[in-house]
Amino acid sequence: RYSYFKKHVLPIVLKYKIAISEKWRGGGGQHDSYRLNYSVEHILKAKDPSYTGLSELREFWIEISKLD
């Protein structure tokens, strides 16, 4: 659900700079939008425990795995 994502997952995504928050103007006002800072492939590769790339991507998955 979006409310769970916004409350629990999105703060972690932003903490590790997986995505960058941007303001978007359109549709009658100003809205939050998010841009991925890494390719989806790179983010998913970091989920593998043997991943040796960027530490923030690996730490992101470790913290995500602690969510209910």
Contact map, one row per residue, 1 for C-alpha under 8 A:
11111000000000000000000000000000000000000000000000000000000000000000
11111100000000000000000000000000000000000000000000000000000000000000
11111110000000000000000000000000000000000000000000000000000000000000
11111111100000000000000000000000000000000000000000000000000000000000
11111111110000000000000000000000000000000000000000000000000000000000
01111111111000000000000000000000000000000000000000000000000000000000
00111111111000000000000000000000000000000000000000000000000000000000
00011111111100000000000000000000000000000000000000000000000000000010
00011111111110000000000000000000000000000000000000000000000000010000
00001111111111000000000000000000000000000000000000000000000000000000
00000111111111100000000000000000000000000000000000000000000000000000
00000001111111110000000000000000000000000000000000000000000100110000
00000000111111111110000000000000000000000000000000000000000100000000
00000000011111111111100000000000000000000000000000000000000000000000
00000000001111111100000000000000000000000000000000000000000000000000
00000000000111111100000000000000000000000000000000000001101100000000
00000000000011111111000000000000000010000000000000000000000000000000
00000000000011111111000000000000000111000010000000000000100000000000
00000000000011001111100000000000011111000000000000000000000000000000
00000000000001001111110000000000011110000000000000000000000000000000
00000000000001000011111000000001111000000000000000000000000000000000
00000000000000000001111100000001111000000000000000000000000000000000
00000000000000000000111110000111100000000000000000000000000000000000
00000000000000000000011111000111100000000000000000000000000000000000
00000000000000000000001111111110000000000000000000000000000000000000
00000000000000000000000111111110000000000000000000000000000000000000
00000000000000000000000011111000000000000000000000000000000000000000
00000000000000000000000011111100000000000000000000000000000000000000
00000000000000000000000011111110000000000000000000000000000000000000
00000000000000000000001111011111000000000000000000000000000000000000
00000000000000000000001111001111100000000000000000000000000000000000
00000000000000000000111100000111110000000000000000000000000000000000
00000000000000000000111100000011111000000000000000000000000000000000
00000000000000000011110000000001111100000000000000000000000000000000
00000000000000000011110000000000111110000000000000000000000000000000
00000000000000000111000000000000011111110000000000000000000000000000
00000000000000001111000000000000001111100000000000000000000000000000
00000000000000000110000000000000000111110110000000000000000000000000
00000000000000000000000000000000000111111110000000000000000000000000
00000000000000000000000000000000000101111111000000000000000000000000
00000000000000000000000000000000000000111111100000000000000000000000
00000000000000000000000000000000000001111111110000000000000000000000
00000000000000000100000000000000000001111111111000000000100000000000
00000000000000000000000000000000000000011111111100000000000000000000
00000000000000000000000000000000000000001111111100100000000000000000
00000000000000000000000000000000000000000111111110111100110010000000
00000000000000000000000000000000000000000011111110100000110010000000
00000000000000000000000000000000000000000001111111100000000000000000
00000000000000000000000000000000000000000000011111100000010000000000
00000000000000000000000000000000000000000000000111110000000000000000
00000000000000000000000000000000000000000000111111111000010000000000
00000000000000000000000000000000000000000000010001111110000000000000
00000000000000000000000000000000000000000000010000111110110000000000
00000000000000000000000000000000000000000000010000011111110000000000
00000000000000000000000000000000000000000000000000011111111000000000
00000000000000010000000000000000000000000000000000000111111100000000
00000000000000010100000000000000000000000010011000001111111110000000
00000000000000000000000000000000000000000000011010101111111111000000
00000000000000010000000000000000000000000000000000000011111111100000
00000000000110010000000000000000000000000000000000000001111111110000
00000000000000000000000000000000000000000000011000000000111111111000
00000000000000000000000000000000000000000000000000000000011111111100
00000000000100000000000000000000000000000000000000000000001111111110
00000000100100000000000000000000000000000000000000000000000111111110
00000000000000000000000000000000000000000000000000000000000011111110
00000000000000000000000000000000000000000000000000000000000001111111
00000001000000000000000000000000000000000000000000000000000000111111
00000000000000000000000000000000000000000000000000000000000000000111
